[in-house]
Amino acid sequence: MNRIAHFDNSKTAMAALGIDIVEFTTEQVVAVMPVTWKTHNPFGILHGGVSVVMAETVASAGSYLFIDRERQTAVGLEINANHLKSVASGVVKAVGKPVHVGRKTLVWEIRIYDEQEDLVCISRCTTAILDKLRTGDTIR
């Protein structure tokens, strides 16, 4: 499992779903994930909510490239998704690119593709940049 920006992802949704970040730059963040029974809905295809988890993972991880990690944290503020094609097996790839990088918010466009490079889902995610409290882990 990929460990992004010195975070331990071993006990996260990323680990549970098999999401692996394979490219991590300020220009784009790319993640891959196998489509298995763990990611299926009751009808045997990729669950739309899992696509949203993957999209927010890409946006949130990418937001950490633009903040002061000692003083700030990035959290999801809003996300939407349009599910365009179903996938029952294989690997999906999420490609996230920043659309807006502000002082207190970032907006990401995330496109999820199947192995044939067909668009499965398109999402936009806004992350909020929050200051950490002096204790370090708590955010406000």
C-alpha positions as a printed NumPy array, in Angstrom:
array([[  0.   ,   0.   ,   0.   ],
       [  1.26 ,   3.426,  -0.944],
       [  2.024,   5.761,   1.967],
       [  1.381,   9.297,   0.844],
       [  3.157,  12.253,   2.406],
       [  4.346,  10.255,   5.41 ],
       [  0.835,   9.242,   6.495],
       [  0.108,   5.688,   7.627],
       [ -2.768,   4.529,   5.417],
       [ -2.794,   0.956,   6.735],
       [ -6.018,   1.374,   8.748],
       [ -8.006,   3.559,   6.389],
       [-10.672,   3.284,   3.694],
       [ -7.775,   3.315,   1.219],
       [ -6.411,   0.073,   2.628],
       [ -9.832,  -1.544,   2.985],
       [-10.759,  -0.817,  -0.643],
       [ -7.3  ,  -1.341,  -2.148],
       [ -6.812,   2.259,  -3.312],
       [ -3.197,   2.92 ,  -4.25 ],
       [ -1.908,   6.369,  -5.204],
       [  0.537,   5.914,  -8.072],
       [  1.213,   9.552,  -9.025],
       [  1.379,  12.425,  -6.544],
       [  2.252,  15.864,  -7.952],
       [  0.798,  19.358,  -7.82 ],
       [ -0.338,  18.905, -11.418],
       [ -2.274,  15.69 , -10.835],
       [ -2.887,  12.841,  -8.436],
       [ -3.572,   9.381,  -9.865],
       [ -4.928,   6.424,  -7.918],
       [ -5.85 ,   2.892,  -8.942],
       [ -8.231,   0.43 ,  -7.308],
       [ -9.293,  -3.126,  -8.086],
       [-13.007,  -3.685,  -8.652],
       [-13.89 ,  -6.722,  -6.535],
       [-16.694,  -7.916,  -4.284],
       [-15.391,  -5.427,  -1.698],
       [-16.287,  -2.52 ,  -3.999],
       [-19.498,  -3.921,  -5.522],
       [-23.052,  -2.855,  -4.887],
       [-25.712,  -5.595,  -4.467],
       [-25.971,  -5.862,  -8.285],
       [-22.325,  -6.872,  -8.744],
       [-20.982,  -3.602, -10.141],
       [-18.803,  -0.825,  -8.723],
       [-20.718,   0.963,  -5.963],
       [-21.204,   4.671,  -6.696],
       [-20.275,   5.491,  -3.12 ],
       [-16.943,   3.738,  -3.572],
       [-16.272,   5.903,  -6.636],
       [-16.941,   8.935,  -4.434],
       [-14.561,   7.615,  -1.757],
       [-11.895,   7.188,  -4.424],
       [-12.498,  10.698,  -5.793],
       [-12.336,  12.334,  -2.358],
       [ -9.212,  10.357,  -1.513],
       [ -7.465,  11.769,  -4.583],
       [ -8.622,  15.336,  -3.853],
       [ -7.795,  15.213,  -0.153],
       [ -4.367,  13.665,  -0.689],
       [ -3.565,  16.179,  -3.422],
       [ -4.609,  19.08 ,  -1.225],
       [ -1.801,  18.193,   1.172],
       [  0.669,  19.218,  -1.53 ],
       [ -0.507,  22.823,  -1.203],
       [ -0.612,  23.333,   2.57 ],
       [  1.756,  23.786,   5.487],
       [  1.32 ,  20.336,   7.094],
       [  2.762,  21.557,  10.39 ],
       [  0.019,  24.169,  10.815],
       [ -2.835,  23.107,   8.536],
       [ -4.963,  20.164,   7.488],
       [ -7.203,  19.562,   4.47 ],
       [-10.704,  18.101,   4.744],
       [-13.487,  17.404,   2.283],
       [-16.06 ,  20.213,   2.172],
       [-18.264,  19.225,  -0.779],
       [-18.276,  16.502,  -3.42 ],
       [-20.506,  15.552,  -6.327],
       [-20.295,  12.734,  -8.809],
       [-21.906,  11.669, -12.053],
       [-21.763,   7.925, -12.645],
       [-21.558,   7.353, -16.392],
       [-20.7  ,   3.68 , -16.901],
       [-20.791,   0.529, -14.794],
       [-17.768,  -1.654, -14.074],
       [-17.955,  -5.197, -12.703],
       [-14.287,  -6.211, -12.589],
       [-10.761,  -5.098, -13.389],
       [ -9.059,  -1.941, -12.213],
       [-10.303,   1.644, -12.216],
       [ -8.044,   4.686, -12.315],
       [ -8.87 ,   8.09 , -10.818],
       [ -7.093,  11.146, -12.219],
       [ -7.501,  14.293, -10.143],
       [ -6.42 ,  17.764, -11.209],
       [ -6.671,  20.98 ,  -9.223],
       [ -9.058,  23.485, -10.801],
       [ -8.675,  26.169,  -8.113],
       [ -5.969,  26.52 ,  -5.477],
       [ -6.909,  29.158,  -2.945],
       [ -5.755,  30.091,   0.514],
       [ -8.667,  28.364,   2.28 ],
       [-10.183,  26.071,  -0.373],
       [ -9.113,  23.888,  -3.264],
       [-11.375,  22.572,  -6.015],
       [-10.483,  19.322,  -7.775],
       [-11.867,  17.618, -10.864],
       [-11.543,  13.853, -10.673],
       [-12.193,  11.522, -13.6  ],
       [-12.421,   7.778, -13.043],
       [-11.683,   5.463, -15.967],
       [-11.96 ,   1.725, -16.569],
       [ -9.193,  -0.388, -18.121],
       [-10.378,   0.555, -21.628],
       [ -9.943,   4.244, -20.678],
       [-13.719,   4.762, -20.836],
       [-15.011,   7.396, -18.435],
       [-16.829,   5.728, -15.539],
       [-17.388,   8.695, -13.217],
       [-16.659,  12.399, -13.151],
       [-16.514,  14.2  ,  -9.837],
       [-15.735,  17.61 ,  -8.412],
       [-14.505,  17.907,  -4.842],
       [-13.874,  21.013,  -2.762],
       [-11.502,  20.7  ,   0.17 ],
       [-11.249,  23.167,   3.021],
       [ -7.903,  24.174,   4.498],
       [ -8.174,  24.415,   8.267],
       [ -5.683,  25.559,  10.869],
       [ -4.663,  22.92 ,  13.4  ],
       [ -5.069,  23.665,  17.072],
       [ -1.883,  23.764,  19.132],
       [ -2.456,  20.181,  20.287],
       [ -1.716,  19.039,  16.736],
       [ -4.35 ,  16.457,  15.879],
       [ -7.598,  18.339,  16.45 ],
       [ -8.892,  20.686,  13.772],
       [-11.168,  23.7  ,  13.955]])
